[in-house]
Amino acid sequence: MQARTVLGIAGAALALVVPASQAAAGVKHQATSPQIRAIMLRSQALNRKYHLGAYAPKPSKAQNRAIMLRSRALDRKYHLGAYAS
């Protein structure tokens, strides 16, 4: 069990060090189509999990009004927009 953990940690460390050393040596890495697809799927899953992008909830009318009132108050306080002198 511990050997697997050590190998897993070593593998992860190697995965981080090798690209950095290749970048330092000027070696360019071109992602393959399956790698790009995996990155896109991971990004979509994270967006869904954390309610980002297309998965973000739409603000209600009350939330929109609160945002507008807050914005106007900040503009007034910091002399921005219509409140600039």
Secondary structure as UniProt FT lines:
FT   HELIX           2..24
FT   TURN            25..26
FT   HELIX           33..50
FT   HELIX           53..55
FT   HELIX           61..78
FT   HELIX           81..83
//
